[in-house]
Structure formats: C-alpha cells, structure tokens
Amino acid sequence: MAAQPDIRTSGFDRAVLAALAVMILSLLGLAGWTGLTGQSIPSIVAAWVPKPVPAIPTPAIKPVGWVVLKVPPRIRKGPVKLVLGQPLPGFDQSVTLIRDVDALMGKFAAIGYDLGAVRNKGRTVPRVYLSSLPDGLPDVPSAKQRKRAFLQSILPLVLQENDVVAKQRDQLKRALVAGPAMTAAQKVWLGKLAKAYGVDDGVGDGAELLRRVDTVPPSLALAQAAEESGWGRSRFAMQGNAVFGQWTYKKGTGLVPTQRDTGKRHEVRAFADLRSSVGSYLRNLNTHWAYKDFRQRRAELRVNGEPLTGLNLIPTLTRYSERGEKYVETLRGIISYNRLHELDKARLSDTATRL
C-alpha cells in the first residue's frame, strides 16, 4: 500500500521557519538576551519550530481484531506490563509485553493458538503481531520446540501480509473488469498500485500488474524464513528483524555480515519489526526482475485452477540464493520434513482475539 502524502512540517519548512525566526529575534534586539540564557538563537528556534513527523501510511482495509505481542526492548528491566498501543496506524490494539520464549508459548496456549490444530483440524490462526523474536529463542535446547515457536511467530505475519495483497488483488480485478467504465477514483488507485508494484501503466498493462499483485504460499515463506534466519537464531533475525536475508547496498540500513568478502559493500537489511520484514519479502518476490519466472508460474497455476503451493513454486527460485539448485532442494526438504505444506491452507481468524 502506498503511503499517504505527509502534510506536516517538512525539513525545508523547518529551515525556512528557523531562518525567519532568527531574523525576527535579531530585529527585536534579543541577541543579548540569548547570551544571558546561555542559549544560541538557533537552539531557541529549534525548540519553537515543530519537528518533522514521518508520514503514516493508511491501510486501505481495516483488519479485524488485531492483537500485538510486543517483545520488550533488550535493555528493559522490571515487570512485564500490559498496555494499550497502536503498532499499526489507525487501529486500536491491545498489547502485551513478552519477556522470553516460555512467556510467548504460554500466551499462544492461553489464546488457543496451536499449530497442530491449524494443521489437522483446520483451526484458524489468531491475528497476533509479534514485533520481534523473543530473547532466548536461539538458546532453546529442543529443536522441535524452537521450530514450533518460530513457525507460530512468523505464520500470522505471513497470513496478514497475504491478506492485504489478496484484498488489493480483488480490488484490482474489479477495476480491470470495469474497463472504460472505470471511475476516476479507481483510475487514481490503479495508478498508485501500479507504481508500488513497478508497473508503468496499470490500465495498459493490467495483465502484468495482475501477475505481480498476488499472494505467496505460507509454506514457501516459512521455509525461506527458516533457512535464511537459521530458524530465528541468526544475528540478523534477532538484532535486525531480518528473517529473509534480504541485501541492501545503502550503507547504514542493515547489519554488516561478519564474513563479508573484502571489497563487498552489501549489508543484510534491518527492519523496524518482523511484519516489515515479511512485507518486504512479498514485495521482493512480486516486483524484482529475478523472480519473473516465479510470478509467471504462479499465474499459470491460477489459470489452470491449481492451488498455489510452495512445492509447486520452489523450482522458480534458483536466483534467490547463490546456491541455485541446491538452495531449491534445501527448501523442498524443509517443507517436506516439517510438514509446512499442510499450512498452505491456513487462514486468519475473523473474530477478535483478547490477550
């Protein structure tokens, strides 16, 4: 979803306001007064001029009953607190702080979130939002328990991002069906969507846009998250909420790999929270030139009425890793051994969850 334009004070506005304020103070002869206060004119002006506030993107569709499981900061001390907050713009949320893996799994059990029931009984997944992986996850001695905690943490985020894209897709199809009868509002929305997905003309190239605006099978997303993050144990996942190993060449926006080859400039991109990492992963598969085959294969499955599954789409991801075919085989093994294909039909709950 494209962010709404920021109508609040920009950096340029602040500079203009600051210059005007300095001029006014000088004309009023307050330079001496600033000496008495021990503050310079710019420092006084800085306190007067409002600081810029980042634009808050407004989701087009309001989810039902969001709940946030928020990991306290690493340096946090004292008791865990239950507070109200707004981790997603515009939505009232209930938030509980989770101190460690045991507390996380205890909370999942308390709200009835069980991976076995999702797999075997078709139980829906609650709309929980875990901001970061909890402390202690890499140290869980049991691989089975560690994997379960990781999968239960990431699955709701994948389903939530897929839910957003699915609604975009439905809205896109309605606009394309309207054709010449498309409203002005639909045309504006379509233009923004096309830009967000890297398509020059949404009206003229609706087929390409439709290939891009589509979901990713949960089994595939979970397998790649597990492989790229070492089931949540990597430094990038724990410190930078990076569970898909995405690279960035913009210095300072990620974490530098400890074994990066001499002369290399890439970093592993860091994110404010886990959901941002998942959202970026979906956009990557849906827009990057390297995954054109992935999108084409997905479109073919749609046309043929076949289900979107991770096992059907994995062969198209040889470019995701330098390991190529070996990487594909690794993903296939992760899906099969951990029965992730059984989660491709997982769905979010339509009812609110209370913590």
C-alpha positions as CSV (number, residue, x, y, z in Angstrom):
1,M,0.0,0.0,0.0
2,A,1.3,3.4,-0.9
3,A,1.8,5.9,1.9
4,Q,-0.4,8.9,2.1
5,P,1.3,12.3,1.4
6,D,2.8,13.9,4.5
7,I,1.2,17.3,5.0
8,R,3.1,18.0,8.2
9,T,6.2,20.1,8.6
10,S,9.0,19.1,6.2
11,G,12.7,19.6,6.6
12,F,12.6,22.5,4.1
13,D,9.7,24.1,6.0
14,R,11.7,23.9,9.2
15,A,14.7,25.6,7.6
16,V,12.6,28.5,6.3
17,L,10.8,28.9,9.7
18,A,14.1,28.8,11.5
19,A,15.7,31.5,9.3
20,L,12.6,33.7,9.7
21,A,12.7,33.3,13.5
22,V,16.4,34.1,13.7
23,M,15.7,37.3,11.7
24,I,12.8,38.3,13.9
25,L,14.9,37.8,17.1
26,S,17.7,39.8,15.7
27,L,15.4,42.7,14.7
28,L,13.9,42.7,18.2
29,G,17.3,43.0,19.7
30,L,17.1,39.8,21.7
31,A,20.6,38.6,20.8
32,G,21.9,39.9,24.2
33,W,19.1,38.1,26.0
34,T,20.1,34.8,24.4
35,G,23.6,35.4,25.9
36,L,22.1,35.7,29.3
37,T,20.2,32.5,28.9
38,G,23.2,30.6,27.7
39,Q,21.4,29.6,24.5
40,S,22.1,30.5,21.0
41,I,19.4,31.8,18.7
42,P,19.4,28.6,16.6
43,S,18.9,26.4,19.7
44,I,16.0,28.6,20.9
45,V,14.4,28.5,17.4
46,A,14.9,24.7,17.3
47,A,12.7,24.4,20.4
48,W,10.0,26.5,18.8
49,V,9.8,25.0,15.3
50,P,7.9,21.7,15.3
51,K,10.0,18.7,14.3
52,P,9.0,16.8,11.2
53,V,6.9,13.7,11.8
54,P,7.1,10.7,9.4
55,A,4.1,10.2,7.2
56,I,1.9,7.4,8.5
57,P,0.6,5.1,5.7
58,T,-3.1,4.4,5.9
59,P,-4.1,0.8,5.1
60,A,-6.9,0.7,2.7
61,I,-8.7,-2.1,4.5
62,K,-9.1,-2.4,8.3
63,P,-8.2,-5.8,9.7
64,V,-10.5,-7.5,12.3
65,G,-9.4,-7.6,15.9
66,W,-5.7,-7.1,15.7
67,V,-3.6,-8.0,18.7
68,V,0.1,-7.3,19.2
69,L,2.5,-9.4,21.0
70,K,5.4,-7.0,21.6
71,V,8.8,-8.0,22.8
72,P,10.2,-5.6,25.4
73,P,13.5,-3.8,24.4
74,R,16.7,-5.8,25.1
75,I,17.7,-3.5,27.9
76,R,14.3,-3.5,29.5
77,K,14.1,-4.3,33.3
78,G,11.2,-4.7,35.7
79,P,7.9,-6.5,35.4
80,V,6.1,-7.2,32.1
81,K,3.3,-4.7,31.6
82,L,0.0,-5.0,29.7
83,V,-0.5,-1.7,27.8
84,L,-2.7,-0.2,25.1
85,G,-1.0,1.0,21.9
86,Q,-1.2,1.5,18.1
87,P,1.6,-0.6,16.4
88,L,-0.4,-0.2,13.2
89,P,-1.6,3.2,12.2
90,G,-5.2,3.9,12.9
91,F,-6.1,0.8,14.8
92,D,-6.8,0.4,18.5
93,Q,-4.8,-2.5,19.8
94,S,-4.2,-4.5,23.0
95,V,-0.6,-5.0,23.6
96,T,1.2,-7.4,26.0
97,L,4.9,-7.4,26.5
98,I,6.6,-10.8,26.1
99,R,9.8,-11.4,28.0
100,D,11.0,-14.7,26.6
101,V,10.2,-17.8,24.6
102,D,8.4,-19.5,27.5
103,A,6.2,-16.5,28.0
104,L,5.4,-16.4,24.3
105,M,4.4,-20.0,24.1
106,G,2.4,-19.6,27.3
107,K,0.5,-16.7,25.7
108,F,-0.1,-18.7,22.5
109,A,-1.5,-21.5,24.5
110,A,-3.7,-19.1,26.5
111,I,-5.4,-17.7,23.4
112,G,-5.8,-21.2,21.9
113,Y,-3.2,-20.9,19.1
114,D,-1.9,-24.4,18.4
115,L,0.0,-25.3,15.2
116,G,-1.3,-28.9,15.4
117,A,-4.9,-27.7,15.5
118,V,-4.2,-25.5,12.5
119,R,-2.7,-28.3,10.6
120,N,-5.1,-31.2,11.5
121,K,-8.4,-29.5,12.5
122,G,-8.5,-26.5,10.2
123,R,-8.5,-24.1,13.1
124,T,-7.9,-20.5,12.1
125,V,-4.8,-18.5,13.1
126,P,-5.4,-15.6,15.5
127,R,-4.4,-12.1,14.3
128,V,-1.4,-11.7,16.5
129,Y,1.5,-9.4,15.7
130,L,4.9,-10.2,17.2
131,S,7.1,-7.2,16.8
132,S,10.4,-9.1,17.3
133,L,11.6,-12.6,18.1
134,P,11.8,-13.1,21.9
135,D,15.1,-13.3,23.8
136,G,16.3,-16.8,24.3
137,L,15.0,-18.3,21.1
138,P,18.5,-19.3,19.8
139,D,19.2,-21.0,23.2
140,V,16.1,-23.3,23.3
141,P,17.7,-26.7,23.6
142,S,15.0,-28.6,21.8
143,A,15.0,-28.2,18.1
144,K,11.3,-29.2,17.9
145,Q,10.3,-26.5,20.4
146,R,12.4,-23.9,18.8
147,K,11.0,-24.6,15.4
148,R,7.4,-24.5,16.8
149,A,8.0,-21.2,18.4
150,F,9.5,-19.7,15.2
151,L,6.7,-21.0,13.0
152,Q,4.0,-19.8,15.3
153,S,5.6,-16.4,15.4
154,I,6.0,-16.0,11.6
155,L,2.9,-17.7,10.3
156,P,0.4,-15.0,11.4
157,L,2.6,-12.3,9.8
158,V,2.7,-14.1,6.5
159,L,-1.1,-14.6,6.5
160,Q,-1.6,-10.9,7.4
161,E,0.6,-9.7,4.6
162,N,-1.1,-12.1,2.2
163,D,-4.5,-10.9,3.4
164,V,-3.5,-7.3,2.4
165,V,-2.3,-8.4,-1.0
166,A,-5.4,-10.6,-1.6
167,K,-7.6,-7.6,-1.0
168,Q,-5.5,-5.5,-3.3
169,R,-5.9,-8.2,-6.0
170,D,-9.7,-8.4,-5.6
171,Q,-9.9,-4.6,-5.9
172,L,-7.6,-4.7,-8.9
173,K,-9.7,-7.3,-10.7
174,R,-12.8,-5.2,-10.2
175,A,-11.1,-2.2,-11.7
176,L,-9.8,-4.1,-14.7
177,V,-13.3,-5.7,-15.4
178,A,-14.8,-2.2,-15.3
179,G,-12.5,-1.2,-18.2
180,P,-13.7,2.0,-19.9
181,A,-16.3,2.4,-17.2
182,M,-13.7,2.7,-14.5
183,T,-14.3,5.5,-12.2
184,A,-11.9,8.4,-11.6
185,A,-11.2,7.1,-8.1
186,Q,-10.4,3.7,-9.5
187,K,-8.0,5.1,-12.0
188,V,-6.2,7.1,-9.3
189,W,-6.0,4.0,-7.1
190,L,-4.8,1.8,-10.0
191,G,-2.1,4.3,-10.8
192,K,-0.8,4.2,-7.3
193,L,-0.9,0.4,-7.2
194,A,0.9,0.1,-10.5
195,K,3.7,2.4,-9.2
196,A,4.0,0.5,-6.0
197,Y,4.4,-2.8,-7.9
198,G,6.8,-1.4,-10.5
199,V,4.4,-1.3,-13.5
200,D,4.5,1.8,-15.7
201,D,0.8,1.7,-16.7
202,G,-1.7,-0.2,-14.7
203,V,-4.5,0.3,-17.2
204,G,-2.4,-0.5,-20.3
205,D,-0.6,-3.4,-18.7
206,G,-3.2,-4.9,-16.3
207,A,-2.1,-8.5,-17.1
208,E,1.4,-7.8,-15.8
209,L,0.1,-6.0,-12.7
210,L,-2.2,-8.9,-12.0
211,R,0.8,-11.3,-12.2
212,R,2.5,-9.2,-9.5
213,V,-0.3,-8.5,-7.1
214,D,-0.7,-12.0,-5.7
215,T,0.0,-13.9,-2.6
216,V,2.9,-16.2,-1.6
217,P,2.1,-19.7,-0.2
218,P,2.7,-19.8,3.5
219,S,4.8,-23.0,3.3
220,L,7.3,-21.2,0.9
221,A,7.5,-18.1,3.1
222,L,8.1,-20.1,6.2
223,A,10.7,-22.4,4.6
224,Q,12.7,-19.4,3.3
225,A,12.4,-17.6,6.6
226,A,13.6,-20.7,8.4
227,E,16.5,-21.2,6.0
228,E,17.6,-17.6,5.8
229,S,17.5,-17.0,9.6
230,G,18.5,-20.4,10.9
231,W,15.1,-20.8,12.4
232,G,15.4,-17.4,14.0
233,R,18.8,-17.9,15.5
234,S,20.8,-15.6,13.2
235,R,22.2,-12.3,14.4
236,F,20.3,-10.6,11.6
237,A,16.9,-12.0,12.8
238,M,17.5,-11.3,16.5
239,Q,19.0,-7.8,16.1
240,G,17.5,-6.6,12.8
241,N,14.2,-8.4,12.5
242,A,15.6,-9.7,9.2
243,V,14.3,-13.2,8.6
244,F,14.6,-13.4,4.8
245,G,18.2,-12.4,4.4
246,Q,17.5,-9.5,2.0
247,W,20.5,-7.5,1.0
248,T,20.8,-3.7,0.8
249,Y,23.6,-1.5,-0.7
250,K,22.5,1.6,1.2
251,K,25.1,2.0,3.9
252,G,23.8,2.0,7.5
253,T,20.4,0.5,6.6
254,G,21.4,-3.0,7.6
255,L,23.8,-5.2,9.5
256,V,27.3,-6.0,8.1
257,P,28.0,-9.7,7.7
258,T,30.9,-10.7,9.9
259,Q,32.4,-12.8,7.0
260,R,31.7,-10.3,4.2
261,D,34.4,-10.6,1.5
262,T,36.9,-7.8,1.0
263,G,35.6,-5.2,-1.4
264,K,31.9,-6.1,-0.9
265,R,29.5,-3.4,0.2
266,H,26.3,-5.2,0.9
267,E,24.6,-5.3,4.3
268,V,21.7,-7.5,5.4
269,R,18.8,-5.1,5.6
270,A,17.3,-4.4,9.0
271,F,13.7,-3.7,9.8
272,A,11.8,-1.9,12.5
273,D,9.7,-5.0,13.2
274,L,9.1,-8.5,11.9
275,R,6.0,-7.6,9.9
276,S,8.0,-5.1,7.9
277,S,10.5,-7.9,7.0
278,V,7.7,-10.1,5.8
279,G,6.1,-7.3,3.8
280,S,9.4,-6.5,2.1
281,Y,9.8,-10.2,1.3
282,L,6.5,-10.3,-0.5
283,R,7.2,-7.1,-2.4
284,N,10.6,-8.6,-3.4
285,L,9.1,-11.7,-5.0
286,N,6.3,-9.7,-6.6
287,T,8.5,-7.0,-8.2
288,H,12.1,-8.0,-8.7
289,W,13.2,-9.0,-12.2
290,A,15.0,-12.1,-10.8
291,Y,11.6,-13.6,-9.8
292,K,9.8,-13.2,-13.1
293,D,9.6,-17.0,-13.5
294,F,8.1,-17.3,-10.1
295,R,5.3,-14.8,-11.0
296,Q,4.8,-16.5,-14.4
297,R,4.5,-19.9,-12.8
298,R,2.1,-18.6,-10.2
299,A,-0.1,-17.0,-12.9
300,E,-0.2,-20.3,-14.8
301,L,-1.4,-22.2,-11.7
302,R,-4.1,-19.6,-11.3
303,V,-5.2,-20.0,-14.9
304,N,-5.2,-23.8,-14.6
305,G,-7.2,-23.7,-11.4
306,E,-4.4,-25.4,-9.5
307,P,-3.6,-24.4,-5.9
308,L,-0.7,-22.2,-5.0
309,T,1.7,-24.3,-3.0
310,G,5.3,-23.9,-2.0
311,L,6.3,-27.2,-3.6
312,N,4.9,-26.1,-7.0
313,L,6.7,-22.7,-6.9
314,I,10.0,-23.6,-5.4
315,P,11.7,-24.6,-8.7
316,T,11.5,-21.0,-9.9
317,L,13.6,-19.6,-7.0
318,T,17.1,-20.6,-8.1
319,R,18.1,-17.0,-8.2
320,Y,17.2,-16.3,-4.6
321,S,20.5,-17.7,-3.5
322,E,24.0,-18.2,-4.9
323,R,23.5,-21.9,-4.2
324,G,20.9,-22.2,-7.0
325,E,19.5,-25.7,-7.4
326,K,21.0,-26.8,-4.0
327,Y,19.0,-23.9,-2.4
328,V,15.8,-25.1,-4.0
329,E,16.5,-28.7,-2.8
330,T,17.1,-27.4,0.7
331,L,13.7,-25.5,0.7
332,R,12.0,-28.6,-0.6
333,G,13.4,-30.7,2.3
334,I,12.4,-28.1,4.9
335,I,8.8,-28.1,3.6
336,S,8.5,-31.8,3.4
337,Y,10.3,-32.7,6.7
338,N,8.5,-30.1,8.7
339,R,5.1,-30.6,7.0
340,L,4.9,-27.0,6.1
341,H,2.7,-27.8,3.0
342,E,-0.1,-28.5,5.5
343,L,-0.1,-24.8,6.4
344,D,-0.8,-23.6,2.8
345,K,-4.5,-23.7,3.6
346,A,-4.1,-21.8,7.0
347,R,-6.4,-18.9,7.3
348,L,-6.7,-15.9,9.7
349,S,-9.4,-15.8,12.3
350,D,-12.4,-13.4,11.5
351,T,-13.0,-12.8,15.2
352,A,-11.2,-10.6,17.6
353,T,-8.6,-12.1,20.0
354,R,-8.2,-10.9,23.6
355,L,-4.9,-11.2,25.4
